[in-house]
Amino acid sequence: MNRFITAVTAAAMACTVSAASAQQYSFKAMGQPVATGLIQKNIEQPFFENFAEKTGIDAAVDYKPLDVTGIKDTEQLRILKAGLFDIVSLRLSQVSRDEPTILGLDLVGLNPDYATGRKTVAAFKSVVDKQLQEKFNTKLLGVWPFGPQVLFCEPEIAKLGDLKGLKVRVYDQNLANFVSSVGGVPVPIGFADVQQSLARGVVDCAITGPSSANSAGWPEVTSYMLPVAFQLALNGYGMNLNSWNKLTPEDQAKLETAFDGLLEEIWTYSETLFDDAVNCNVGGEPCETGKPYDLKLVEITPEDRDIIANAVQNISFPTWAEVCDKTNATCSASWQETVGAK
């Protein structure tokens, strides 16, 4: 009898130890704004809403899109550093004001297509991650694209030179410098306010991806689309280092594997969305992911292709390097050794 009780007690204690050793986590996650469209709706939000299944980690996630939190996208790194959110879908251009090194991933003219963007990310991601860990207590889990950022205008345009004197919505300083170089007047405006700003004439033109523009109704208040790719609109996922370090090594590996899968899914989906959204915006077929409009598609001139192709050497890199080196002494040198050498 005593042996039986002893065996039962030992088994109960083993179960208790096993239960205690099983890791359970609770994370707060901030996503992309709902207004940005289908990547947020169809890929990102379902991932976080099914986080335990997607990652194999016993974790509950409270997911909120940025535009329902009342927080500005420019504040995301500060929010992560403070630990107010555990995981944030970072709007990299917007947070680059706090860490200029980030812009080295997506200088104007650097990433004319998805294949080039993948190479840039592979070359420079570790440099950005190091800065974020040291300055913002944030681990960069990965980088993904909204897709080529193109120009939407209400006044008639036929080339980049027609931006002279026009007010153009921009989202980072590198893009602002480029717009100024072709004679435009850069105006920084948050994405959620752009459609209304175009409708009221606060700006004449604005830059974003075709799918995001379609979702936000920009073709309702513009007439022309020039599909020259200024940037690839790279974004990323950052995780508070304290939250990361709470994970067991096994769960860290599971999390990285799951995010690698999420990132690959977004890269592929983004390219599909871009091609379809261009069709939708100009009334072409097929148009399966957006609303059909009748924007006039402006043909890219050889001169404009040259302007964009030379932008990195002539405008983007020199102006960015000067700013970035002031806060990160090895910034431009690291870029030259990685991205510049590819």
N, C-alpha and C positions, 0 to 999 in steps of 0.2 A: 504493500500500500504506500509506504513511504517513497519507494522507488518511483511509483506511478505519479505521485504528487510532485516529486522532484523533477520528473521528466516534463510534466505539464507546465510547471513553473518556468523551467528553462526555455520551453518552446514559446511561452507567452512573452518572456523577456526578450527572446530573439526577435519576435514579431515587433515588439515595442521599439527595439533598437533599429530594426529595418525601416519601420515607419518614420522614425525620427531622422534617419539618414537620408530619406527621400527628399529631394529638394523641390520646394514649391516657391514660385516667384510671382510677384505682382508688378506690372510695369505700366507706366503712363506713356502713351505714344502720341506725338503730334504729326499729322499728315499734311499733304499738300492741300491747298485751298480747293474746295469743291468747284469753284468757278473755273479752275484750269482744265476740267474736262475728264476725258475717258481713262487716262492712265490712273488718276486718283480713284475714279469710280470702279473701274473694271479689274484693276490689278492690285493697287496698293491697299485699298480698304478691305477687300476680301482676305488678303494675306494677314492683316492684323486682326481681323475679326475671327479668323481661324488659326490663330498663332500657335496654339498647342499642337494642333494637327499638322501644320506646315513645318514646324521646327522639331517636333518630337520632344519638346521640353514642357514640363508641367508648369505652365504659366498662364495667368489671367492678364489680359491687356485691355486697358481703358484707352480706346483710340478716338481722337478728336481731330477733324480737319482744322487747319490753321485758321480759316475764316470763321470758325465758330468759337474760337478761344478768346478773341479780343486782343490777341498778341500780334505785334507787327512782325513781318518776316525778317526785318533787319535785326531783331532781338533774339533770334533763335540760338545763336552760340552762347549768349549770356544766360539764356534760359537753361541750356544744357549744363553749363558750368556750375550754375546754382543748384542743379539737381531738381528743378521744378518739373522736368520731364525726363524720362529715362532714355527714350529713343525719339529722334526727331527726323522727319523727312526734310532735309536741309535745302533751302533755296540758295544755291551757292553764290550766284551773282549778288544777291541781296545781302548775304552775310559777309561778303568779301570786304565790306567797309570796315569790319572788325578785324579781318585777317586777309590782307591783300594777296598773300601767297596763293590763295584759292583761285584767283583769276588766271593764274598761269595755266590752268586746265583748259581755258576756253577764251583765249584772246581773239579779238575780232580778226577773221580771216584764217585762223589756225586750223579749224575743223570744218572743211567744206562738205564733208560727207561722214557717214556713220563709221566706215572703215578707218578713216583717219582719226576720228574721235576715240575709237577703241585703243588705238596705238598711243594716243596722247595720255589717256587715263592710265594705261599700263605703265607708261614711263614716269608719270609725275604724281600718281596717287600717294606713294609712300612719303614723298616730300611734304605734301599737304597734311597727311595723317600725323606726321611727326610734329608739325606746328600746332595742330589742333590738340594733340595730347598734352603738349607742354604748356600751351597758353589757355586752353579752354577745358581741360580735363575731359576731353572728348575723343573717342575712338571712331575713326572713319570706317564704316562697315562696307562702303562701296559707293560707286558713282554711276549714274544713268542719265540718259538724255530725254528731254522733251522732243527734241528734233530741231532741224534747221530753222532758224529764226528769220522771218521774211518781213517785208515792208507792206503796210496797208495805208492807203492815202485816200482822202476825199478829193482834194484838188487833182487835176490831171497831171500825171507824171509819165515820162518816157525813159528816164535814166536817173542815176543817182545825182547828177548835177542839178536836176530840177528841184532838189530839196533846198536849194539856196533860198534862205529867208523863211522857210517853213518851220513850224514848231513840230518837233518829232519826239514822241514818248520813248524814253530809254529806261533801262533797269539797272545799269551799272556804269561806272565811270569810264571804263575802257570803251564801251559803246558810245558814250557821250563824246569822248574825244574824237572818235571816228566821224560821228555825225557833224561835229564842228568842222572837221577837215574838209568835208564836201559842201560846206556852206549852210548846213541846217542849224537850227536852234534846239539843242537837246533839252528835254523837259522830263525830269524823273517823276514818274507816277506809279503807284502801286497797281497791280494787275486789276484788282476789283473795281478800280475807279476809272479805268481807261475807256470803256464803252461810253460812259456818260460824258467824259471829257471830249471824246471825238464828236459826240452828238451836239455838244454845246459850243464846239469850236475852240475849246481851250487848247487843243492840239490839232494840227492838220493831218498828221500821220502818226503811226505807231508801229512798233516792232514786236512780234511774238511768233509762235509757231502756228501753222494753218489750222491744226485741230483745236488748239486752245482758243484761237480767234473765232472759229466756228461755234464752239460751245458757248462762248461769251457774247455772241451776237455782233461782233465787229463788222461783218459784211453788211449789216443793216444800216451802218452809219459811215461806210466808206464805199469807194467806187473802183479803186485800182489796187492790184496786188502785184508787187515786184518780187519774184521768188528767188532773189539772190540770198545766199546763206551767210548771214553776218556771223552767227555763232551757233553752237549746237544746243545751247541752253542746258548745260550739264547740272544735275542736281545730285544729292547724295543722302545717305543715311548715317547719322551720327548717334553714338551711344555714350551716355555719361560713364566715365571710367569707373566710378564707384559701383555703379550698377553692373557693369561688365565684370568687375572683379568679384562680385558676389556669386557669379556663376561658377560651377565646378568646371574643371578642364574639359570634361566630357560634354557638358552643356555648352560651353564656349565653342567647341568644335561643331556641335549640331547647329548652333545659331549661325555660325559663319557659312556652313554648307547651305542652310536655308536661304540666307540672304544672297549668296551667290546664284542660287536658282531664281530668286525674285528678280535680281538685276538682269539676268540673261533674258527672262521673260519680258521685262520692260524694254530692253534694247530691241528685241525682235518686234514687239507690238508697236513701239514708237515709229519704226520705219514703215510698217503697214499703215498706221494712222496718217503719217505725213502724205504719202502718195494719194490716199483716198480723200483726205481733207482738201488737198489742192483741187482735185476734181470737183468736190462739193462746192467749194467757194466760187468757182467759175462756171458752175452749171454743167460740168462734164459728167461722164459716166466711166466706170461705176462710181456710185456715191452710196456707200453702205453704212458709214459710221457717223455721218453728220447731216446737217440740213442743207438742201441745195440753195445756192444763191447765184447771182449773175455778175460777179465782179469781172472787170476786164483784166485779163492776164497780160502783164507787160513783159515783152520779150527782153531778156538780158542782153545788153550790147557787149561786144568784145571789149570796149573800153571799161565798162563796169566790171567785167570779169578780171581785167588787169588790176583795177583799183583794189578789189577785194583780195586778189592773190598777193599783192604787194603790201597789203595793210599791216601784216605782222612786222615786217622789216622796217617799214617807213613810219608807222604810227603806233601800233598796238604794243609791241615789245618795248620800244624806248620809253614811252610814257609810263607804262606799267612798272618797268624795272626801276625807274627813279623813285616811284612811290613805295614799291615793295621793299627795296633795299634799306629804306629808312627804318622799317620795323623788323625786318628779317635780313641780317647782313649778308647771308649766303643765298638770298632768294633768286636773283637773276643768274648767278653762277650755277646754282643747282638746276635751273631751267635749261641753261645752255648745255650742261653735261648730260641731261636726260632727254627732254623734248627736242631741244635744238640739235641734238646729235642723231636723232632718228631719221 
